Amino acid sequence: MTITVTNQKPAVLDALHTISCTGDYDPMPAIQQTLIDPLLEPLNPNTPASITDAQGADLTGDIPDLVLSCLGDTLNVTNEQTVKELLGQTLINFDQGTPLPVAELFAVQAGQQNKMPAPSPRVLYTAQADVLPAAKALLARTGDESAFFASIAYTFHPDTLGFWFQSSAAFDDFKIWLSQQTQTMASALPPATTKLLNDFTALSLKGLTESLLVRKDDSDANDEHSFARVLVHMLMNYAEQQRAQAGQQNTALDTGVLPFTVGELFCPRSVVLVNVEAHARATAAKITGEWNLIKQSLASPVKVVSNTSLSKLTSLPRAAARAAALGAKQQPGQPGSRSAQVAFRKQPPSKLDLLKHITRVLRRMGKVNKSQNIFRTTTATFLKANRRNPDDFNKPGRITSVQYMPDLHIYIDTSGSISEENYQEAVMMLIRIAKKLNINLYFNSFSHFLSQEVMLRTENKSTAQIWKEFRRIPKVSGGTEYTQIWRYINASRVRQRRLSLMVTDFDWLPPSTRQDHPKNLYYAPCSAMDWSFMVDLAKRYADSMQHIDPSIRQRLLGMVV
């Protein structure tokens, strides 16, 4: 869609907002004031701003719905492009070609303001090169808060609402102010909220961060004077007051907002408090470990929010890390960079095509210490006697060397859109591949549930025997959910080292928030089905995955040329 904007005053969006902690919870006025009104402010006050599409139709009244459609649980590719084009024309600092979703628009704005290119396979942000220098500059009052915010957002992409404090002393000042404010409204606060606020004032921000769970989901903790509403309301009010004082006294800020994603800005499920001084004095490894722990906690499907005690976001992962004494950090691999140039096949792939693709990926992954995928090679050598003629030194012997390729782990889509015939075709395809490679397979079926992992011993077995093995495995059914597989693979270093192959019809849309896609996960079509329809689904999936893995097209084995 081509958008034309006239008589609009180019804007800079401000994340500060105040949603009342009394009455019904309604974030729409704050969304309107923060996101929508700046896009419609006229340059000439006597004439309203105008936003039209290519046909000249007025889109001004549709802007709120367009923006909100980009903040749902799944990505709307068409509306994403439309809103990015709108933001590119109405904001002073916004790159409409960014691969980041609209949900991260404040990060994109901050990045553009500081002339930071958007993250991509060729532009990688790290704690060492970006977060540390930005924290030191903000601590020394030589840098801007937007640079610190953009460096964290571009490096880690946490789906949360953050507030930064210059130091632990600045956080202590906020706690004193909070205690004074809550005392004036003590009679209106429920006992549970009062207790949680008292517990909050006992927190210390001497480390890098402190993070709290405040909601299980968007409908939780929205009662009048709930802890979630009061805490965010107070943090926003304090940040606004600090900004006003800094402007009057011409001093630097000590507190500010980190609006990592728009959804969390207006209805946060978690709040992360960030100590700038601690970041400036920490090592890059410690910063990376801290934010990876926060992301791991945010991705956890289990969210327990107590009404009687503070629920710390990272408490369970920290306890597990201490118990297991795990200190190694994960280094994600750099994806490819030619995804946009990849074309889809016009005809379904043959079994030989898929075998070639899988073999090529296995070779690219390299050798491992031990696996079920054994690769034996025999070479002639004069260093070993010939077995048939051991006394004949002119006849070479043979040496058999054993090497191990990565294991192959198959995830077959058995959701409602996959018929029994399609499932059987997919299984037979995998049986032929397993026989060609002569290896054992790890196997799960999945829908919106994931079956138990099974190792199928297919090596040196007939097709009929292997089919019987498959038939014994329970097949789950229901909807479709890919992220459970991503989390399942990322939760185990052993599974991360396998070549994971998801056999699916691609009838699924990813979440609008950034997720960690496994490095060695690839996709294959479940069967020929209606090939043109499957290609359309695969294209839709690839387009909607750009904010998660820009090189996703190169992972669609058998779908692309």
Secondary structure, DSSP 4 states (H G I P E B T S, - for coil): ---EEESB--B---------SSSS---HHHHIIIIIGGGG-BSSTTS--EEE-TT--B-GGGHHHHHHHTTSSB--HHHHHHHHHHHHHHBSS--TT-SS-GGGHHHHHHHHHTTPPPPBTTB---IIIIIHHHHHHHHTTSS-HHHHHHHHHHHH--SSEEEEESSHHHHHHHHHHHHHHHHHTGGGS-HHHHHHHHHHHT----SSEEEEE--SSTTSS-STT-HHHHHHHHHHHHHHHHHHHHHHHT---SEEEEE--HHHHHS-SEEEEEEHHHHHHS-HHHHHHHHHHHHHHHH-S-----SSS-EETTHHHHHHHHHHT------PPPP-S-GGG--B-SSPPPHHHHHHHHHHHHHHH--BSS-SEEEEEEEEEEEEE-SS-TT-TTSEEEEEEEEEEPPEEEEEE-STTS-HHHHHHHHHHHHHHHHHHT--EEEEEESSSBPPPEEE--TT--HHHHHHHHHTS----SS--SHHHHHHHHT-HHHHTSEEEEEE------BSS-----TTEEEEESS-SSHHHHHHHHHHHHHHTTTT-TTGGGGBTTTB-
